[in-house]
């Protein structure tokens, strides 16, 4: 294992183990202001959010481990998983979400479920938490950029939602629409993507037991920068398919237009299954770097078809996976 040392032989921590400078400085400023009673309730809430990001002190969730859906890989450290993220609503740099997502307000929160269903409904966060027993599942998540993590997610199969709303025979796809509020999300003002962020699945993909409606990670509610308060996690697909901060779910007849496919159709297909045999136009997908694994100089590991979740292969029987990428 590669260990980072200073010239005098003292072991040094990885950057992910160090409290971000912005959080440290904000904490000192907050303490000074609080001492003279000059901090507002809004500032207090934002400071508490930032502290929760740094310390992992979100509310606990009671969830039973599901051993059938738990990767045996070493889990990514909480600090790595919460400080190295893609969440363009808060910025395009990997550190931006942890620094900027303190402005996101996750209560009150509702998710509207509509479209080709017999029982449309709008559920608040408490209703979502109680809709089905919560499970902990340790999933690998692979990013199209060539890095991966192993995270203990908390949620339940999206099929529980499907059963509740009873899709009609016209429902062929599920569309996920996320929050786009430029008052809370500074990145929404950019032109990097069309907002709101939208993703989609075929209904049989959404009904697969692996498709996880996710409300937490590491035994706690989701940090803002990881898609709070509700997101999808689809471990056999590249990470951008797992929509974050969902506010609407629509069951539709036609294949939905998704954000990254609209932005760069030659690079991001609708299916976006992890397939090491189909290169991204600008890089290979044959290998990946596991975040937090012996630092940035770690040997890359081979990328597995469907990210190793081969029980989804039957969903794509007979399809040309180089054409339908």
TIKOLTOR-414913 format. One record per residue: x negated, y negated, z negated of N, C-alpha, C in turn. Coordinates in steps of 0.1 Angstrom, whole numbers. Last residue first. Layout:
<nodes>
[node [X; Y; Z]; [X; Y; Z]; [X; Y; Z]]
...
</nodes>
This chain:
<nodes>
[node [259; -22; 264]; [250; -24; 253]; [255; -34; 243]]
[node [268; -5; 287]; [276; -11; 276]; [268; -12; 264]]
[node [245; 3; 300]; [254; -6; 307]; [263; -13; 296]]
[node [234; 20; 283]; [225; 10; 288]; [233; -1; 295]]
[node [253; 38; 277]; [249; 29; 266]; [239; 19; 271]]
[node [280; 49; 293]; [266; 45; 297]; [261; 35; 287]]
[node [300; 72; 277]; [297; 59; 280]; [282; 57; 284]]
[node [305; 98; 267]; [307; 95; 281]; [304; 81; 286]]
[node [312; 87; 234]; [310; 98; 243]; [314; 95; 258]]
[node [313; 69; 214]; [308; 64; 227]; [305; 75; 237]]
[node [322; 81; 191]; [329; 69; 196]; [325; 65; 210]]
[node [303; 100; 186]; [315; 105; 193]; [323; 93; 197]]
[node [284; 86; 170]; [281; 89; 184]; [293; 93; 192]]
[node [286; 83; 143]; [294; 74; 152]; [293; 77; 167]]
[node [268; 99; 131]; [281; 103; 131]; [291; 94; 139]]
[node [243; 87; 131]; [246; 94; 143]; [261; 99; 143]]
[node [227; 64; 120]; [241; 68; 116]; [247; 75; 128]]
[node [203; 53; 128]; [203; 66; 120]; [217; 71; 116]]
[node [208; 33; 144]; [202; 29; 131]; [202; 42; 122]]
[node [215; 43; 168]; [226; 40; 159]; [221; 37; 145]]
[node [182; 57; 168]; [195; 55; 175]; [206; 53; 166]]
[node [158; 39; 149]; [166; 51; 152]; [178; 47; 159]]
[node [125; 26; 153]; [140; 23; 152]; [147; 36; 157]]
[node [97; 32; 134]; [104; 35; 146]; [119; 32; 144]]
[node [81; 5; 117]; [87; 19; 117]; [95; 20; 130]]
[node [49; -12; 114]; [63; -11; 119]; [68; 3; 119]]
[node [30; -17; 86]; [31; -10; 98]; [46; -9; 102]]
[node [28; -50; 72]; [31; -36; 71]; [33; -30; 85]]
[node [22; -76; 70]; [13; -68; 77]; [16; -53; 77]]
[node [41; -88; 53]; [43; -90; 67]; [33; -82; 76]]
[node [46; -64; 26]; [43; -77; 32]; [44; -77; 47]]
[node [56; -39; 18]; [41; -41; 19]; [38; -54; 26]]
[node [86; -48; 26]; [78; -35; 26]; [63; -38; 28]]
[node [101; -70; 30]; [97; -67; 17]; [88; -54; 15]]
[node [118; -56; 58]; [115; -68; 50]; [112; -64; 35]]
[node [104; -36; 81]; [113; -36; 69]; [109; -47; 60]]
[node [105; -40; 115]; [97; -43; 103]; [107; -44; 91]]
[node [107; -16; 142]; [112; -27; 134]; [103; -29; 122]]
[node [109; -6; 177]; [104; -5; 163]; [109; -17; 155]]
[node [122; -9; 201]; [118; 4; 198]; [113; 6; 183]]
[node [130; -31; 214]; [138; -27; 202]; [134; -14; 197]]
[node [109; -57; 227]; [113; -43; 226]; [121; -41; 213]]
[node [121; -89; 241]; [113; -81; 232]; [118; -66; 232]]
[node [138; -102; 258]; [125; -109; 254]; [117; -101; 245]]
[node [160; -86; 264]; [153; -92; 275]; [139; -98; 271]]
[node [158; -57; 243]; [162; -71; 244]; [154; -77; 256]]
[node [159; -24; 256]; [151; -36; 252]; [160; -48; 253]]
[node [172; 5; 248]; [176; -7; 255]; [169; -19; 249]]
[node [164; 24; 230]; [161; 26; 244]; [165; 15; 253]]
[node [173; 19; 205]; [159; 16; 207]; [155; 17; 222]]
[node [202; 5; 196]; [197; 15; 206]; [183; 11; 210]]
[node [228; -3; 178]; [214; -2; 177]; [209; 9; 186]]
[node [254; -18; 198]; [249; -7; 189]; [234; -7; 189]]
[node [267; -39; 211]; [256; -42; 203]; [252; -31; 193]]
[node [292; -44; 225]; [290; -33; 216]; [279; -35; 206]]
[node [289; -68; 240]; [300; -67; 231]; [297; -56; 221]]
[node [254; -79; 242]; [266; -73; 247]; [277; -72; 236]]
[node [232; -103; 246]; [240; -98; 235]; [253; -92; 241]]
[node [218; -111; 269]; [210; -106; 258]; [219; -99; 247]]
[node [235; -121; 288]; [225; -111; 293]; [217; -105; 281]]
[node [251; -139; 274]; [257; -126; 278]; [247; -116; 283]]
[node [248; -160; 251]; [238; -154; 260]; [242; -140; 264]]
[node [273; -171; 242]; [261; -179; 242]; [250; -174; 251]]
[node [291; -150; 243]; [294; -162; 250]; [281; -171; 252]]
[node [278; -132; 226]; [280; -128; 240]; [283; -140; 248]]
[node [280; -146; 202]; [266; -144; 208]; [268; -140; 223]]
[node [309; -146; 198]; [300; -158; 198]; [287; -156; 206]]
[node [331; -128; 220]; [323; -130; 208]; [313; -141; 209]]
[node [363; -124; 230]; [351; -130; 234]; [343; -133; 221]]
[node [380; -92; 226]; [378; -106; 223]; [364; -111; 228]]
[node [399; -73; 249]; [386; -74; 242]; [383; -89; 239]]
[node [434; -74; 242]; [422; -75; 251]; [409; -77; 243]]
[node [452; -71; 220]; [452; -62; 232]; [440; -62; 240]]
[node [443; -74; 185]; [446; -79; 199]; [446; -68; 209]]
[node [444; -85; 153]; [446; -73; 161]; [451; -77; 175]]
[node [424; -107; 135]; [434; -106; 145]; [433; -92; 152]]
[node [416; -123; 106]; [414; -110; 113]; [426; -108; 122]]
[node [400; -151; 91]; [411; -145; 99]; [407; -132; 106]]
[node [378; -157; 76]; [391; -163; 72]; [403; -158; 80]]
[node [347; -145; 64]; [358; -143; 73]; [371; -150; 67]]
[node [318; -146; 59]; [328; -156; 55]; [340; -156; 64]]
[node [305; -129; 88]; [304; -134; 74]; [315; -144; 72]]
[node [304; -99; 108]; [309; -113; 106]; [309; -117; 91]]
[node [282; -81; 121]; [288; -81; 108]; [292; -95; 104]]
[node [267; -85; 144]; [281; -80; 146]; [289; -80; 133]]
[node [242; -91; 137]; [251; -102; 140]; [265; -98; 143]]
[node [228; -66; 132]; [234; -74; 121]; [244; -85; 125]]
[node [238; -40; 154]; [229; -50; 150]; [236; -60; 141]]
[node [254; -10; 140]; [253; -21; 150]; [243; -31; 145]]
[node [256; 7; 120]; [251; 13; 132]; [250; 2; 143]]
[node [268; -7; 98]; [254; -3; 98]; [248; 3; 110]]
[node [285; -34; 94]; [286; -23; 104]; [272; -17; 106]]
[node [303; -52; 72]; [290; -46; 74]; [292; -34; 82]]
[node [320; -84; 70]; [319; -70; 75]; [305; -65; 74]]
[node [330; -103; 41]; [323; -101; 54]; [325; -87; 58]]
[node [337; -127; 17]; [341; -115; 23]; [335; -114; 37]]
[node [330; -152; 7]; [332; -141; -3]; [336; -128; 3]]
[node [295; -147; 16]; [305; -148; 7]; [318; -155; 13]]
[node [272; -143; 31]; [285; -141; 38]; [296; -142; 28]]
[node [248; -148; 19]; [250; -134; 25]; [264; -132; 30]]
[node [249; -172; 7]; [241; -171; 19]; [242; -157; 26]]
[node [266; -168; -15]; [270; -176; -4]; [262; -173; 9]]
[node [265; -134; -27]; [260; -147; -27]; [265; -155; -14]]
[node [293; -113; -35]; [283; -118; -25]; [278; -132; -28]]
[node [293; -100; -68]; [300; -106; -57]; [289; -111; -47]]
[node [272; -71; -75]; [278; -84; -78]; [286; -89; -66]]
[node [259; -48; -69]; [268; -47; -80]; [274; -60; -84]]
[node [245; -54; -45]; [237; -52; -57]; [246; -53; -70]]
[node [273; -72; -32]; [260; -65; -30]; [253; -64; -43]]
[node [307; -76; -20]; [296; -77; -29]; [284; -70; -24]]
[node [326; -71; -1]; [329; -82; -11]; [318; -84; -21]]
[node [334; -59; 31]; [324; -61; 20]; [326; -73; 12]]
[node [345; -33; 48]; [349; -47; 44]; [342; -49; 31]]
[node [326; -13; 69]; [328; -17; 55]; [333; -31; 54]]
[node [326; 15; 87]; [329; 1; 88]; [334; -4; 75]]
[node [325; 42; 82]; [313; 34; 80]; [316; 19; 80]]
[node [350; 53; 91]; [347; 52; 77]; [335; 43; 74]]
[node [365; 35; 118]; [355; 45; 114]; [352; 43; 99]]
[node [381; 14; 126]; [387; 25; 118]; [377; 35; 113]]
[node [365; 0; 143]; [370; -6; 131]; [375; 4; 121]]
[node [364; 18; 164]; [352; 15; 157]; [356; 9; 143]]
[node [391; 17; 173]; [386; 30; 167]; [372; 28; 160]]
[node [393; -9; 182]; [400; -5; 169]; [395; 8; 164]]
[node [362; -25; 189]; [373; -17; 193]; [380; -12; 181]]
[node [355; -57; 174]; [353; -43; 175]; [365; -37; 183]]
[node [340; -90; 172]; [350; -81; 175]; [346; -66; 176]]
[node [336; -125; 161]; [331; -111; 165]; [343; -102; 167]]
[node [328; -159; 160]; [338; -149; 163]; [331; -136; 166]]
[node [325; -190; 144]; [318; -177; 148]; [328; -166; 149]]
[node [346; -216; 158]; [340; -208; 147]; [334; -195; 153]]
[node [317; -226; 178]; [324; -224; 165]; [339; -224; 166]]
[node [291; -215; 198]; [305; -221; 198]; [311; -217; 185]]
[node [258; -224; 188]; [268; -215; 191]; [281; -222; 192]]
[node [242; -247; 188]; [235; -234; 190]; [245; -223; 194]]
[node [248; -273; 183]; [254; -267; 195]; [248; -253; 198]]
[node [258; -282; 149]; [249; -279; 160]; [256; -273; 172]]
[node [277; -283; 129]; [275; -295; 137]; [266; -293; 149]]
[node [273; -261; 114]; [284; -261; 123]; [284; -273; 133]]
[node [253; -264; 95]; [249; -259; 109]; [261; -259; 119]]
[node [265; -272; 71]; [258; -282; 80]; [254; -277; 94]]
[node [294; -266; 58]; [284; -258; 65]; [277; -268; 75]]
[node [312; -282; 46]; [306; -272; 38]; [294; -266; 45]]
[node [320; -298; 67]; [318; -305; 54]; [310; -295; 44]]
[node [325; -282; 88]; [312; -289; 88]; [310; -297; 76]]
[node [335; -251; 88]; [338; -263; 81]; [325; -271; 80]]
[node [346; -223; 97]; [338; -233; 104]; [342; -247; 99]]
[node [348; -189; 88]; [350; -203; 85]; [341; -212; 93]]
[node [355; -165; 115]; [349; -170; 103]; [351; -184; 100]]
[node [373; -138; 127]; [371; -152; 129]; [366; -158; 115]]
[node [374; -108; 145]; [370; -114; 132]; [366; -129; 134]]
[node [396; -87; 161]; [388; -99; 162]; [386; -105; 148]]
[node [399; -54; 173]; [400; -63; 161]; [391; -74; 163]]
[node [418; -38; 200]; [406; -44; 194]; [410; -52; 181]]
[node [443; -29; 206]; [432; -21; 211]; [418; -26; 205]]
[node [476; -28; 199]; [463; -32; 193]; [452; -23; 197]]
[node [499; -18; 209]; [492; -28; 218]; [478; -32; 212]]
[node [511; -3; 190]; [504; 4; 201]; [496; -5; 210]]
[node [503; -22; 160]; [512; -16; 170]; [504; -9; 181]]
[node [490; -15; 127]; [488; -20; 141]; [499; -14; 150]]
[node [495; -19; 96]; [501; -10; 106]; [501; -16; 120]]
[node [484; -30; 73]; [491; -39; 83]; [498; -31; 94]]
[node [473; -9; 58]; [482; -18; 52]; [490; -26; 63]]
[node [455; 4; 76]; [467; 11; 70]; [477; 2; 65]]
[node [436; -16; 79]; [443; -11; 90]; [456; -4; 86]]
[node [425; -17; 53]; [432; -29; 59]; [441; -24; 70]]
[node [413; 8; 53]; [423; 5; 43]; [431; -7; 47]]
[node [393; 6; 73]; [405; 14; 76]; [416; 12; 65]]
[node [371; -5; 62]; [381; -14; 68]; [394; -7; 72]]
[node [362; 9; 30]; [364; 10; 45]; [374; 1; 50]]
[node [350; -15; 7]; [357; -3; 10]; [359; -3; 25]]
[node [323; -26; -14]; [335; -29; -6]; [343; -16; -4]]
[node [289; -36; -16]; [301; -32; -24]; [314; -36; -16]]
[node [257; -24; -7]; [268; -32; -5]; [280; -27; -13]]
[node [224; -23; -12]; [236; -17; -18]; [248; -26; -17]]
[node [203; -23; 17]; [211; -31; 7]; [222; -23; 2]]
[node [175; -26; 35]; [183; -16; 29]; [190; -22; 17]]
[node [167; -42; 66]; [168; -42; 52]; [176; -30; 47]]
[node [146; -53; 94]; [156; -45; 88]; [156; -46; 73]]
[node [138; -68; 126]; [136; -66; 111]; [148; -59; 105]]
[node [143; -76; 152]; [133; -66; 149]; [129; -64; 135]]
[node [165; -91; 160]; [152; -97; 161]; [140; -88; 157]]
[node [187; -77; 154]; [183; -76; 168]; [169; -82; 170]]
[node [184; -60; 123]; [186; -72; 130]; [181; -71; 144]]
[node [200; -34; 105]; [189; -37; 115]; [193; -50; 123]]
[node [205; -21; 74]; [210; -31; 84]; [198; -35; 92]]
[node [214; 8; 56]; [204; 1; 64]; [211; -9; 73]]
[node [234; 9; 26]; [233; 9; 41]; [220; 2; 46]]
[node [248; 23; 1]; [235; 18; 4]; [233; 20; 19]]
[node [278; 13; -14]; [272; 21; -3]; [259; 15; 1]]
[node [302; 14; -38]; [289; 10; -35]; [283; 19; -24]]
[node [337; 6; -36]; [326; 16; -35]; [313; 8; -33]]
[node [368; -1; -51]; [355; -6; -46]; [345; 5; -46]]
[node [400; 9; -40]; [389; 11; -49]; [376; 7; -43]]
[node [419; -18; -25]; [414; -4; -25]; [403; -3; -35]]
[node [428; -43; -32]; [435; -36; -22]; [431; -21; -21]]
[node [415; -60; -50]; [423; -49; -55]; [430; -40; -45]]
[node [402; -78; -34]; [394; -70; -44]; [402; -59; -49]]
[node [423; -90; -21]; [413; -82; -14]; [405; -73; -23]]
[node [435; -104; -42]; [442; -93; -35]; [433; -84; -27]]
[node [415; -122; -47]; [419; -113; -58]; [426; -101; -52]]
[node [415; -137; -24]; [403; -130; -27]; [407; -119; -38]]
[node [447; -133; -6]; [436; -141; -13]; [425; -132; -18]]
[node [460; -126; 25]; [455; -120; 12]; [445; -130; 6]]
[node [487; -125; 45]; [476; -133; 41]; [473; -129; 27]]
[node [499; -103; 72]; [498; -107; 58]; [487; -117; 56]]
[node [521; -83; 93]; [510; -94; 91]; [511; -99; 76]]
[node [530; -55; 100]; [530; -62; 87]; [519; -72; 86]]
[node [525; -46; 126]; [539; -46; 121]; [540; -54; 108]]
[node [504; -64; 148]; [506; -56; 136]; [520; -57; 132]]
[node [488; -81; 167]; [496; -69; 171]; [496; -59; 159]]
[node [485; -108; 145]; [484; -103; 159]; [493; -91; 160]]
[node [467; -109; 113]; [478; -112; 122]; [476; -105; 136]]
[node [458; -120; 83]; [457; -108; 92]; [469; -108; 100]]
[node [438; -144; 66]; [451; -141; 74]; [448; -129; 83]]
[node [424; -148; 36]; [422; -141; 49]; [435; -138; 55]]
[node [415; -174; 14]; [425; -165; 19]; [420; -160; 33]]
[node [403; -188; -16]; [400; -183; -3]; [411; -173; 1]]
[node [395; -216; -38]; [404; -205; -33]; [400; -201; -19]]
[node [363; -202; -36]; [376; -201; -42]; [382; -215; -42]]
[node [340; -208; -24]; [346; -195; -21]; [359; -192; -28]]
[node [324; -234; -8]; [333; -231; -18]; [341; -218; -15]]
[node [291; -242; 0]; [302; -233; 3]; [311; -231; -9]]
[node [268; -254; -9]; [280; -263; -6]; [292; -255; -3]]
[node [248; -236; -10]; [254; -240; -23]; [266; -249; -21]]
[node [234; -231; 14]; [247; -226; 12]; [254; -229; -1]]
[node [208; -240; 17]; [219; -249; 20]; [233; -244; 17]]
[node [189; -222; 9]; [187; -235; 5]; [199; -244; 7]]
[node [198; -198; 21]; [196; -198; 6]; [194; -213; 1]]
[node [198; -206; 48]; [210; -203; 41]; [208; -203; 26]]
[node [170; -212; 55]; [180; -222; 54]; [192; -218; 46]]
[node [151; -192; 59]; [152; -197; 45]; [164; -208; 44]]
[node [152; -188; 86]; [156; -177; 77]; [158; -182; 63]]
[node [168; -215; 105]; [156; -209; 99]; [160; -198; 88]]
[node [192; -225; 112]; [186; -215; 120]; [174; -208; 115]]
[node [220; -232; 91]; [207; -235; 96]; [202; -223; 103]]
[node [245; -224; 83]; [237; -232; 73]; [223; -234; 78]]
[node [256; -211; 103]; [264; -221; 98]; [256; -230; 88]]
[node [238; -190; 107]; [236; -202; 115]; [245; -213; 110]]
[node [223; -169; 91]; [236; -175; 88]; [236; -189; 94]]
[node [200; -146; 83]; [206; -153; 95]; [220; -157; 91]]
[node [176; -147; 56]; [189; -144; 62]; [191; -151; 75]]
[node [161; -143; 29]; [156; -141; 43]; [169; -137; 51]]
[node [170; -144; 4]; [162; -155; 8]; [158; -154; 22]]
[node [183; -120; -3]; [190; -132; -5]; [183; -145; -1]]
[node [165; -99; 0]; [178; -99; 7]; [186; -112; 6]]
[node [144; -107; -18]; [142; -106; -3]; [155; -107; 5]]
[node [158; -104; -42]; [152; -117; -38]; [149; -118; -23]]
[node [164; -77; -43]; [174; -87; -42]; [169; -100; -37]]
[node [144; -55; -22]; [145; -63; -34]; [156; -74; -32]]
[node [158; -27; -5]; [152; -41; -4]; [154; -48; -17]]
[node [154; 6; -15]; [162; -6; -14]; [154; -18; -13]]
[node [141; 33; 3]; [139; 24; -8]; [147; 11; -5]]
[node [166; 55; 18]; [155; 46; 19]; [153; 38; 6]]
[node [189; 70; 18]; [179; 74; 9]; [166; 65; 9]]
[node [221; 54; 21]; [208; 57; 26]; [198; 61; 15]]
[node [252; 66; 16]; [241; 59; 8]; [227; 63; 14]]
[node [277; 79; 18]; [273; 68; 26]; [262; 59; 19]]
[node [281; 98; 0]; [282; 102; 14]; [277; 91; 23]]
[node [281; 87; -25]; [268; 93; -21]; [269; 97; -6]]
[node [292; 58; -35]; [297; 68; -26]; [284; 75; -20]]
[node [294; 45; -68]; [285; 49; -57]; [292; 60; -49]]
[node [320; 24; -77]; [315; 37; -78]; [306; 40; -66]]
[node [321; -8; -92]; [322; 0; -80]; [315; 13; -82]]
[node [329; -38; -104]; [330; -24; -108]; [332; -15; -96]]
[node [308; -65; -102]; [319; -58; -96]; [318; -43; -100]]
[node [299; -96; -119]; [297; -82; -116]; [310; -76; -110]]
[node [292; -129; -105]; [300; -119; -113]; [299; -105; -109]]
[node [256; -136; -102]; [270; -136; -97]; [278; -126; -105]]
[node [229; -140; -106]; [238; -140; -117]; [252; -141; -113]]
[node [203; -142; -93]; [212; -130; -91]; [222; -129; -103]]
[node [186; -164; -93]; [186; -155; -104]; [194; -142; -102]]
[node [191; -180; -70]; [177; -176; -74]; [177; -165; -84]]
[node [219; -181; -68]; [211; -176; -57]; [198; -171; -61]]
[node [224; -194; -93]; [229; -180; -90]; [221; -174; -79]]
[node [214; -219; -88]; [208; -210; -98]; [212; -196; -96]]
[node [232; -227; -68]; [218; -226; -65]; [210; -217; -75]]
[node [255; -228; -84]; [254; -220; -72]; [240; -217; -69]]
[node [248; -248; -102]; [251; -234; -107]; [250; -224; -96]]
[node [247; -270; -86]; [235; -265; -92]; [236; -251; -97]]
[node [273; -272; -78]; [263; -269; -68]; [250; -264; -74]]
[node [285; -278; -103]; [289; -266; -95]; [278; -262; -85]]
[node [272; -303; -108]; [270; -291; -117]; [274; -278; -110]]
[node [282; -318; -88]; [268; -315; -88]; [265; -304; -97]]
[node [309; -319; -96]; [305; -313; -83]; [291; -309; -82]]
[node [307; -332; -120]; [312; -318; -120]; [308; -311; -107]]
[node [277; -352; -122]; [291; -350; -119]; [294; -335; -119]]
[node [254; -364; -146]; [257; -354; -135]; [272; -352; -134]]
[node [247; -381; -166]; [249; -387; -153]; [252; -377; -142]]
[node [239; -377; -193]; [254; -376; -189]; [257; -381; -175]]
[node [213; -375; -198]; [219; -388; -200]; [234; -389; -195]]
[node [209; -348; -194]; [205; -354; -207]; [211; -368; -209]]
[node [215; -344; -168]; [224; -339; -178]; [221; -346; -192]]
[node [192; -354; -155]; [205; -361; -154]; [215; -357; -165]]
[node [173; -335; -163]; [171; -349; -166]; [184; -357; -166]]
[node [184; -312; -152]; [182; -313; -167]; [180; -328; -171]]
[node [184; -318; -125]; [196; -316; -131]; [195; -318; -146]]
[node [156; -319; -120]; [164; -331; -118]; [177; -330; -126]]
[node [150; -293; -125]; [144; -303; -133]; [152; -316; -132]]
[node [165; -281; -104]; [168; -277; -118]; [162; -288; -127]]
[node [153; -291; -81]; [167; -295; -84]; [170; -292; -98]]
[node [128; -279; -83]; [129; -293; -84]; [143; -298; -87]]
[node [136; -252; -79]; [128; -256; -91]; [130; -271; -94]]
[node [148; -253; -54]; [156; -249; -66]; [149; -253; -79]]
[node [126; -260; -38]; [138; -269; -39]; [147; -266; -51]]
[node [108; -239; -41]; [105; -252; -47]; [117; -261; -48]]
[node [122; -207; -52]; [120; -218; -41]; [117; -231; -48]]
[node [103; -186; -73]; [115; -195; -72]; [112; -206; -61]]
[node [89; -158; -57]; [87; -171; -63]; [99; -179; -62]]
[node [91; -136; -43]; [93; -134; -57]; [91; -147; -65]]
[node [86; -141; -17]; [100; -139; -20]; [102; -138; -35]]
[node [59; -142; -16]; [66; -155; -16]; [81; -153; -20]]
[node [45; -118; -39]; [50; -122; -25]; [58; -135; -27]]
[node [19; -127; -63]; [33; -122; -59]; [35; -126; -45]]
[node [-14; -114; -65]; [-5; -125; -63]; [9; -120; -59]]
[node [-39; -101; -88]; [-28; -98; -79]; [-18; -110; -78]]
[node [-72; -112; -88]; [-59; -113; -95]; [-48; -110; -84]]
[node [-97; -114; -76]; [-91; -101; -79]; [-78; -101; -85]]
[node [-106; -138; -68]; [-111; -133; -81]; [-104; -120; -85]]
[node [-92; -144; -44]; [-106; -140; -44]; [-112; -135; -57]]
[node [-60; -126; -49]; [-68; -138; -48]; [-83; -134; -47]]
[node [-42; -101; -30]; [-51; -105; -41]; [-57; -118; -38]]
[node [-16; -80; -22]; [-21; -93; -20]; [-29; -97; -32]]
[node [-19; -47; -11]; [-16; -56; -23]; [-23; -69; -20]]
[node [-5; -22; 8]; [-13; -35; 9]; [-9; -43; -3]]
[node [-8; 12; 0]; [0; 0; 0]; [-9; -12; 0]]
</nodes>
